[in-house]
Amino acid sequence: QVLYRLELRKYTFSTRITGIVFALLLLRTEKAAEVMNDLLPITDTKAWRRWKTIVLDRIRRGGDFNIDTTDWDDGTWTDREREMLVGLFQNAHDAYRVFERHLAES
């Protein structure tokens, strides 16, 4: 006799970062920074710190992942850092879009 049927969904992400941001959105844990640090063994650079600060803040507040360059670009970034940050914030935005679809389907 089956007591309940568990429905599983499989998600595939284009980057590890997108998957981790999605997982943090699902977890809704107060230890999001700790989990992110464990899952993303990255160098502690100014660019990564800025990205993590903004993304973790958006996770805590529960949304608004339309992160524009005016939210983080103070004019001090190198071209390489700026390009990396644009990509990282796009990854976070992609994760949030999947998260929104997940909520709508649940």
Helices and strands as residue ranges (DSSP letters): H 16-27, H 32-39, H 46-61, G 69-71, H 79-105
